[in-house]
């Protein structure tokens, strides 16, 4: 009975993990982000410390897939996820929102710190080539940043913050 219960518990745990994890990159997915951001907003309000949200997107990713194939595109997504995760703090959340779009949530982060981190990630990714088999290619990303307003108590604040970061991303992409 004990072995059966342990196996059932492991199956449930694996299922829960699969529900909130992107299978390609190993990052959290959109399903995990919403409740996490709500907790960050509560903490920010309680501690009177800002938090930041970054939206990152690979520029012209369709061209990469069309030129090198989807397997190469997947390799780039995995490498990009690793680079983002390795160059942020352990307390920062990195999630794949879908396709080639990623979200970074940074607790206890001022606007200046958020912009410095975004610029550091952008430079790191835009200047280091990505390996796709025997070749390496250059890709670039655009980043949009938004920082919470700790005085806001509205329940839609995290959605508004993500929308603000998304709008900043589109401005960056068009620039």
N, C-alpha and C positions, 0 to 999 in steps of 0.2 A: 504494500500500500504506500509506503513511504517513497519508494522509487517512482511509482506511478504519479503520486502527488508532486514530486519534484519535477518530473517530466512535464506534467500539465502546467505547472507554474513557469517553467522555462519556455514552454510554447506560448503562453500568454504574454510573458515578458518580451519574447521575440516579436510577437504580433504587434504589441504596443510600440516597440521600437521601430518596426517597419512602417507603422502608420505615420510617424512624425519625422522620418529620415528619408532623404533623397537617395535612392539606391545607387546612382552613378557616382556622386561626389562624397557621400557619407555625411553631408551637412544636414542640418535640420531643414524641414520644408515649411511651406506656407501654413500648414495646419498647426505647426508648433509656434509660429511667430506671434499670432494674435494674442494668445494668453500670456506669452512671455512679455510682450510689449505692455500689456495691461499691468502686469506685476512691476515692470520697470517704472511705469507712470505712478503707481502707488508708492513705490520706494522714493521716487523723486519728490513727490509731494511731502512725504513724511520726513525726508532728510533735507529738504530745500536745496537739492543738488540737481542740476540739469542732466538730461541724457540726450544722446544724439542718435539719429538714424541716417545711414548712408544707403543710397541705392546705387549699385554699380551695374553697368551693362557693357558687353563687348561690342565694340564698333564694327559694323559691317560683317557680322558673324555669318549671315547667309552666304556671303561670298566665300568665306572659309569653307563652309560645308559644300558649296557647289564646286569649288576648285579642288579640294583635297578629300572630300567624302565625309560622311557622318561619323565614321570611326575616328578620323583625325579630329573632328570637332569635339567628340566625346573626350579624347585625350587632352585637348586644350581645356575643356571644362574642369576636368579632374585636377590638372596642374594649376589652373587658376584658383580653384577652391583651396588647394594646399597652400599656395602663396598668400592668399588672403588670411587664412587661419594662422599661418606661421608668423605673420607680421602684425598681429594684433595681440591685445592682452587676453589672458585666460578668461576674464570675466565678460569679454565682448561676445555677443552672439553673431555667428555667421550662418546665413541660411540661403539656400537656393530657392528663389521665388518661382522659377519656371524658366524654361529656355535658357537664355544666356544672361538672365537678370538675377542679381544677388542682393541681399540685404545685410547690413551690419548694424547692430544695435549696441551702443556704447554707454553703459551706465556711468554716472558721475563724471561727465565729460562736458567741458565748457565749449562754447562756439569755437574759440581759438584752437583748442586741442583737437576738436573734430575736423576742422579744416586742415590742420597740419597732418593728421592721420590720413585723411582722404588724399591729400596731395602726395604724401609719401607712398601710399599704395599705388596711385596712378603712375607715378614716376617709376616705381619698381616694376610694375607690370608692363608699362609701355616701352621700357628700355631693355628688358631681358627677353630673348627669344624663347619660344615654346618648342619643345621637341615633339615631332610627330613621325615616329619611325626613324628613318635614316636622314630626314630633313629637319630643319628648324625654321620656324616662321615667326614673323613679328606680328603681334596683335596690339591693339590699343583698347583702352576702356575709357568710358566717361563715368563721372561720379557726381551725384547730387547729394547734398547734405542739408539736414534740417535739425534744429536743436529745440528741445521742449521748452515750454513756458511753464515754469514751476508754479505760477500763480493760477493756472487754469485748472478747474476742477470738473470740467465737462467730460462726460464719458466718451465722447467722440475724439478726444485729444490725440490718441494714438493713430487713429485713422487719418485725421487732419495732418499730423506730423508726417506720416508716410506719403500722403498726397503732396505735401510741400517738398519732401525729398525727391519725389518722382518728378515734380515740375522743375526742380533744379537740375535733375538729370537730363530732362529734355532740352533745357537751355544749354547745358554743357555739350550735349550731342550736336545741337545745331551750330554751336560755336566752333 
